[in-house]
Amino acid sequence: MHTAIWGTTRTGKSSLAKEMARVYQSMGIKVLVHDPVFDSTWPADFKTDNFELFLEVYWESEGCMCFFDEAYKSCFHKNDAAIATATMGRHRGHINHYIAHRPTMIDVTIREQCTKMFLFRIGKKDAKLVAEDWSEDVLLRCNEFKQGQYFEVEKMGEVHERRLF
C-alpha cells in the first residue's frame, strides 16, 4: 500500500516524487508533504517542515497521497508516531511515500509496510539489505546506476528498470 523511494543524493528521487505529486493533484487527489527543508517546489495541498503539525493534518484528513521527504528526520527507528502512519494510515485511506537516502535509516516496520519501491542508486551494503527484504537479487545492481536510473518494484511482483532522465 505504501511506497519507498530510496536513493543517494542527486539520483532523482525528489524529482520523481514531485512528479508523482503533480500527477496525483491533476487527478484531484489531495497531497500532503512533510519536508524538513521546506522545498518550495513541492506541489502540495498542504506542506510543512513541522512534523507535529503534519501529523495533526494527516490524522484529520482522508484519502491523501502523503510524502515524507528526508524521511530519516521523522521516520527513524522506534518513532512511534511515524510508525503509526505506516501501520494505521491506510485506515484513513492514505498512501504514504517515504523518501530517504538510505533504507537502513528508516524504521524496519515502516520499510516492511511498503509494497512498492522506487530504488535509485544506493551503496552495496544497503542494496544487499533491500535485495534480501524484497527477495530480488537483481536489485543488487542498483549500486551501478547512473543519475535518473531506477528500479520500480511491487512486492511479489515484477522488477522494472526505468530512467527518469
C-alpha positions as CSV (number, residue, x, y, z in Angstrom):
1,M,0.0,0.0,0.0
2,H,2.8,2.5,0.9
3,T,5.8,3.4,-1.3
4,A,9.5,3.6,-0.6
5,I,11.7,5.9,-2.6
6,W,15.4,5.2,-1.8
7,G,18.5,6.7,-3.4
8,T,21.6,8.7,-2.7
9,T,21.9,12.5,-3.2
10,R,21.1,13.7,-6.8
11,T,19.9,10.4,-8.1
12,G,16.4,11.6,-9.0
13,K,14.3,10.5,-6.0
14,S,12.9,14.0,-5.3
15,S,12.3,14.7,-8.9
16,L,10.3,11.5,-9.2
17,A,8.3,12.2,-6.0
18,K,7.4,15.7,-7.1
19,E,6.2,14.5,-10.5
20,M,4.1,11.9,-8.7
21,A,2.6,14.6,-6.5
22,R,1.8,16.7,-9.6
23,V,0.0,13.7,-11.2
24,Y,-2.0,13.0,-8.1
25,Q,-3.1,16.6,-7.9
26,S,-4.1,16.6,-11.5
27,M,-6.3,13.6,-10.7
28,G,-8.0,15.6,-7.9
29,I,-6.2,13.7,-5.1
30,K,-5.1,15.8,-2.1
31,V,-1.3,15.8,-1.5
32,L,0.3,16.3,1.9
33,V,4.0,16.8,2.3
34,H,6.3,16.8,5.3
35,D,9.6,18.3,4.2
36,P,12.1,19.3,6.9
37,V,14.0,21.6,4.4
38,F,10.6,23.1,3.2
39,D,11.5,23.0,-0.5
40,S,9.1,25.5,-2.2
41,T,8.9,23.4,-5.4
42,W,6.8,20.7,-3.9
43,P,3.3,20.6,-5.4
44,A,1.1,20.1,-2.4
45,D,-2.3,21.0,-0.9
46,F,-0.6,21.1,2.5
47,K,3.2,21.3,3.1
48,T,5.1,21.9,6.3
49,D,8.5,21.4,7.9
50,N,6.9,20.8,11.3
51,F,6.3,17.1,11.9
52,E,3.8,17.5,14.7
53,L,1.7,19.9,12.6
54,F,2.0,17.5,9.6
55,L,0.7,14.6,11.8
56,E,-2.2,16.7,13.0
57,V,-3.3,17.4,9.4
58,Y,-2.5,13.8,8.4
59,W,-4.9,12.3,11.0
60,E,-7.6,14.8,10.3
61,S,-7.5,14.1,6.6
62,E,-8.7,11.1,4.5
63,G,-7.7,9.6,1.2
64,C,-4.5,11.6,0.6
65,M,-1.2,10.9,-1.0
66,C,1.4,11.7,1.7
67,F,5.0,12.4,1.2
68,F,7.7,12.1,3.9
69,D,10.7,13.8,2.3
70,E,14.0,13.4,4.1
71,A,12.2,10.6,5.9
72,Y,15.2,9.8,8.1
73,K,14.4,13.0,10.0
74,S,10.9,11.8,11.1
75,C,10.8,8.0,10.4
76,F,13.8,6.9,12.3
77,H,13.9,3.8,14.5
78,K,11.3,3.4,17.2
79,N,9.5,6.7,16.4
80,D,6.0,5.5,17.3
81,A,4.2,8.5,15.7
82,A,5.9,7.8,12.3
83,I,5.4,4.1,12.6
84,A,1.6,4.7,13.1
85,T,1.4,6.4,9.7
86,A,2.7,3.2,8.1
87,T,0.6,0.8,10.1
88,M,-2.6,2.7,10.5
89,G,-2.6,5.4,7.9
90,R,-4.2,3.1,5.3
91,H,-7.3,3.0,7.5
92,R,-7.7,6.7,6.7
93,G,-7.3,6.0,3.0
94,H,-3.8,7.4,2.9
95,I,-0.9,6.1,0.7
96,N,2.4,7.2,2.1
97,H,5.6,7.8,0.2
98,Y,8.8,7.6,2.3
99,I,11.8,9.2,0.7
100,A,15.3,8.7,2.0
101,H,19.0,8.3,1.1
102,R,19.4,5.0,2.9
103,P,16.7,2.5,3.7
104,T,18.6,1.5,6.9
105,M,17.8,4.9,8.4
106,I,14.1,4.2,8.3
107,D,12.4,2.1,11.0
108,V,12.0,-1.5,9.8
109,T,8.3,-1.6,10.5
110,I,7.8,1.3,8.1
111,R,10.0,-0.4,5.5
112,E,8.0,-3.6,5.8
113,Q,4.7,-1.7,5.2
114,C,5.9,-0.5,1.8
115,T,4.5,-2.6,-1.1
116,K,6.0,-0.5,-3.8
117,M,9.5,0.7,-4.2
118,F,11.4,3.1,-6.5
119,L,15.1,2.2,-6.0
120,F,17.7,4.6,-7.3
121,R,21.5,4.2,-6.7
122,I,22.4,3.2,-3.1
123,G,25.5,1.7,-1.6
124,K,26.3,-2.0,-1.8
125,K,25.5,-2.7,1.9
126,D,22.1,-1.1,1.6
127,A,21.5,-2.8,-1.8
128,K,22.1,-6.2,-0.2
129,L,19.6,-5.4,2.6
130,V,17.0,-4.3,0.0
131,A,17.6,-7.3,-2.2
132,E,17.1,-9.6,0.8
133,D,14.0,-7.7,2.1
134,W,12.3,-7.8,-1.4
135,S,13.7,-11.3,-2.3
136,E,15.0,-9.9,-5.6
137,D,18.8,-10.4,-6.3
138,V,18.6,-8.2,-9.4
139,L,18.2,-5.2,-7.0
140,L,21.9,-5.6,-6.1
141,R,22.7,-3.9,-9.4
142,C,21.3,-0.6,-8.2
143,N,24.7,0.5,-6.9
144,E,25.9,0.7,-10.5
145,F,23.0,3.0,-11.6
146,K,23.6,6.4,-13.2
147,Q,21.6,9.5,-12.3
148,G,17.9,9.1,-13.1
149,Q,18.1,5.3,-13.4
150,Y,16.0,3.2,-11.0
151,F,14.1,0.0,-10.4
152,E,10.3,0.1,-9.9
153,V,9.2,-2.9,-7.8
154,E,6.0,-4.2,-6.5
155,K,6.2,-6.7,-3.6
156,M,5.8,-10.1,-5.0
157,G,5.6,-8.6,-8.5
158,E,7.9,-7.8,-11.4
159,V,11.0,-5.6,-11.3
160,H,11.2,-2.9,-14.0
161,E,14.3,-0.9,-14.8
162,R,13.4,2.7,-15.7
163,R,15.0,6.0,-16.5
164,L,13.7,9.3,-15.2
165,F,16.0,11.5,-17.3
